[in-house]
């Protein structure tokens, strides 16, 4: 049974606020939730806390897009064959784009589950991912035509964005960062790229969130920790809702330049803190690395 991490209400409030502010921005909530607890001397908040607090943003994004989701769902039911959708059936097309665009992530998420929870949690990997995705996003901003609205998106473009979402399994890339970048490279305008990014995230984070919560509840009794954990969930949900609403408006008039600069600075700061010993690698990623090294040594000893 995985141990529960004790958090005060104030600590839970801070972590919930951080989760809510970063969940849907192209800055990587995973990176922030890996860095902040160490800086605050809390250590890893743990899988149970993570599973509970992520329910807040999940509920928030569903609540924000509830009208769109209802239309898309009815469109899918009216058009059960995705290969035979009328040109004017926009809702059906969008519904199928979201559903089928989630398939690649679901497959690779299950295949790479153990690595995602261990070796992929390396802070050095997170730092590099922050910087690299920032540079790719800057390239997308520079070369994108941005002449296509969401309603004009094609099957091929939606699938390209869906496959790009697989890269979000690498901590530090950011799900919204990857899919907005892919959307811009497919010629979507900024607001459409952000909107489809959020819509595409709904099945992904909902399935992942429910799966993680189910695993935690099978192995752990939350007990007295439920209060701080629920507070973090509510705070994360409220601020995630505010961020989604603000960000879609922001993307109508602005580019992603401020997020590109922020990602690069955060990545460089993280590398500096690792180099100077201010931060240390996640014990899980270190353990995985050590086990791999021991295995390699053992194999070499038994070779003729």
Secondary structure, 3 states (H helix, E strand, C coil): CCCCCCCCHHHHHHHHHHHHHHCCCCCCHHHHHHHHHHHCCCCCCCHHHHHHHHHHHHHHHHHHCHHHHHHHHHHHHHCCCCCCCCCCCHHHHHHHHHHHHHHHHHHHHHHCHHHHHCHHHCHHHHHHHHHHHHHHHHHHHHHCCCCECHHHCCHHHHHHHHHHHHHHHCCCCCHHHHHHHHHHHCCECHHHHHHHHHHHHHHHHHHHHHHHHHHHHHHCCCHHHHHHHHHHHHHHHHHHHHHHHHHHHHHHHCCCHHHHHHHHHHHHHHHHHHHHCCCCCCHHHHHHHHHHHHHHHHHHHHCC
